[in-house]
Amino acid sequence: METFAILFYLLILFLLCATLLFLLYCILPIVITRAPFININPRAVPEILKALDLKGGSVFYDLGCGDGRVVRAAAEAQPGARCIGVDKAHVPVWLARWRARNVKTKNLTFLRENIFTMDLSDATQIYTFLYPKPMQILLPRFENILRPGTRVVDGDFPIHGRTPVRIIPLQHQDKFGRTLYVYEF
Ligand SMILES: C[S@@+](CC[C@H](N)C(=O)[O-])C[C@H]1O[C@@H](n2cnc3c(N)ncnc32)[C@H](O)[C@@H]1O
């Protein structure tokens, strides 16, 4: 009986540790990151889509897509464009896929990848809502990899060392969405 009780408690302890490790594995990447999981004001989405100006045949990446609100709206607004949401953390990608479950178009994909190392050479439009440091890391990649004419629409955190072609103050400003910076590479 005593052996059974010890085994039972060891099993409970093992399950608790496994659950804790799993939660840490899921949650740490969205907390310990250069750009935490904060989504842009949903009322900014139509203005972002307008600035992106997606066409049939566009290849659009939402880098650090969070819950996928921008890339989801983009896929629905322009079914002829290939729309890819990328996030390195599990939770945002799960959430983004769940929220996109009713999207009827077939042009939307979510990838769990690192935006600092992935291939972006086929991009025609990119959207970012990251912090200043990630934008500085992305700048040399954009300059080296992107095809001439690729448009980058960047929320709130301008890329130091690059001049935007347009600066668009958002109509519905809040602390998560004030200004769009549009770059052409
Ligand atoms: C501020 S949120 C932006 C959310 C969304 N783009 C929006 O506008 O609502 C930044 C996201 O970038 C992701 N992220 C941070 N560093 C990343 C990296 N190196 N690779 C991929 N995603 C990253 C975070 O997990 C987070 O979900």
The ligand as a Tripos MOL2 file, in Angstrom:
@<TRIPOS>MOLECULE
LIG
   27    29     1     0     0
SMALL
NO_CHARGES

@<TRIPOS>ATOM
      1 C1          3.9050   43.5710  -31.1610 C.3       1 LIG1
      2 S1          3.4020   41.9220  -31.6890 S.3       1 LIG1
      3 C2          2.6950   42.3030  -33.2770 C.3       1 LIG1
      4 C3          1.4030   41.5780  -33.5600 C.3       1 LIG1
      5 C4          0.7410   41.8220  -34.9150 C.3       1 LIG1
      6 N1          1.6910   41.9360  -36.0060 N.3       1 LIG1
      7 C5         -0.1620   43.0440  -34.9140 C.2       1 LIG1
      8 O1          0.1670   44.0350  -35.5780 O.co2     1 LIG1
      9 O2         -1.2080   43.0260  -34.2670 O.co2     1 LIG1
     10 C6          4.9910   41.2330  -32.1070 C.3       1 LIG1
     11 C7          4.9720   39.7420  -32.4180 C.3       1 LIG1
     12 O3          6.2480   39.4070  -32.9730 O.3       1 LIG1
     13 C8          6.5950   38.1100  -32.5430 C.3       1 LIG1
     14 N2          8.0470   37.9870  -32.6710 N.ar      1 LIG1
     15 C9          8.9930   38.6130  -31.9320 C.ar      1 LIG1
     16 N3         10.2270   38.2510  -32.3540 N.ar      1 LIG1
     17 C10        10.0360   37.3780  -33.3880 C.ar      1 LIG1
     18 C11        10.9170   36.6470  -34.2330 C.ar      1 LIG1
     19 N4         12.2410   36.7630  -34.1010 N.pl3     1 LIG1
     20 N5         10.3900   35.8470  -35.1750 N.ar      1 LIG1
     21 C12         9.0370   35.7380  -35.3130 C.ar      1 LIG1
     22 N6          8.1460   36.3950  -34.5380 N.ar      1 LIG1
     23 C13         8.6390   37.2080  -33.5880 C.ar      1 LIG1
     24 C14         6.0750   38.0320  -31.1140 C.3       1 LIG1
     25 O4          5.8740   36.6790  -30.7070 O.3       1 LIG1
     26 C15         4.7630   38.8270  -31.2000 C.3       1 LIG1
     27 O5          3.6590   37.9950  -31.4240 O.3       1 LIG1
@<TRIPOS>BOND
     1     1     2 1
     2     2     3 1
     3     2    10 1
     4     3     4 1
     5     4     5 1
     6     5     6 1
     7     5     7 1
     8     7     8 2
     9     7     9 1
    10    10    11 1
    11    11    12 1
    12    11    26 1
    13    12    13 1
    14    13    14 1
    15    13    24 1
    16    14    15 ar
    17    14    23 ar
    18    15    16 ar
    19    16    17 ar
    20    17    18 ar
    21    17    23 ar
    22    18    19 1
    23    18    20 ar
    24    20    21 ar
    25    21    22 ar
    26    22    23 ar
    27    24    25 1
    28    24    26 1
    29    26    27 1
@<TRIPOS>SUBSTRUCTURE
     1 LIG1         1 GROUP 0 **** ****
